[in-house]
Amino acid sequence: MNQIIKNFWKDEEGATAIEYGLIAGLIAVALIGVMTTLGTDLGDLFKRVSTGLKAAVTSADKK
């Protein structure tokens, strides 16, 4: 029984797959954070552009 436990403990097969899975998970979390921030910033940028265009059209209509 002890030999079975020792062999199981020393067995590293599949460890690489787990490591790749953890790396992929960390990359996914980082991408979600970056995309959330960029999405918010882009939304604010489009709102400012829209507001500027509306003001320009209103100003041009008054002339």
C-alpha positions as CSV (number, residue, x, y, z in Angstrom):
1,M,0.0,0.0,0.0
2,N,2.8,2.4,0.8
3,Q,4.4,1.7,-2.6
4,I,1.1,2.7,-4.3
5,I,0.9,5.9,-2.4
6,K,4.6,6.7,-3.1
7,N,4.1,6.1,-6.8
8,F,1.0,8.2,-6.9
9,W,2.8,11.1,-5.1
10,K,5.8,11.0,-7.5
11,D,3.6,10.7,-10.6
12,E,3.8,14.1,-12.4
13,E,1.8,13.0,-15.5
14,G,-0.9,15.6,-16.2
15,A,0.9,18.3,-14.2
16,T,1.8,20.1,-17.4
17,A,-1.9,20.2,-18.5
18,I,-2.9,21.6,-15.1
19,E,-0.2,24.3,-15.4
20,Y,-1.3,25.3,-18.8
21,G,-4.9,25.4,-17.6
22,L,-3.8,27.7,-14.7
23,I,-1.9,30.0,-17.1
24,A,-4.9,30.2,-19.5
25,G,-7.1,31.0,-16.6
26,L,-4.8,33.8,-15.4
27,I,-4.6,35.2,-18.9
28,A,-8.4,35.1,-19.2
29,V,-8.8,37.0,-15.9
30,A,-6.3,39.7,-17.1
31,L,-8.0,40.0,-20.4
32,I,-11.4,40.5,-18.8
33,G,-10.0,43.2,-16.6
34,V,-8.4,45.0,-19.5
35,M,-11.4,44.7,-21.7
36,T,-13.7,46.0,-19.0
37,T,-11.6,49.0,-18.5
38,L,-11.2,49.6,-22.2
39,G,-14.9,49.2,-22.8
40,T,-15.7,51.8,-20.2
41,D,-13.2,54.2,-21.6
42,L,-14.4,53.7,-25.2
43,G,-18.0,54.2,-24.1
44,D,-17.0,57.5,-22.5
45,L,-15.1,58.5,-25.6
46,F,-18.1,57.8,-27.9
47,K,-20.4,59.8,-25.5
48,R,-18.0,62.8,-25.7
49,V,-17.9,62.5,-29.5
50,S,-21.6,62.3,-29.7
51,T,-22.1,65.3,-27.5
52,G,-19.6,67.3,-29.6
53,L,-21.3,66.3,-32.8
54,K,-24.7,67.3,-31.5
55,A,-23.4,70.6,-30.3
56,A,-21.8,71.2,-33.7
57,V,-25.0,70.4,-35.6
58,T,-27.0,72.6,-33.3
59,S,-24.5,75.4,-33.8
60,A,-24.5,75.0,-37.6
61,D,-28.4,75.0,-37.6
62,K,-28.5,78.4,-35.8
63,K,-26.3,80.1,-38.4
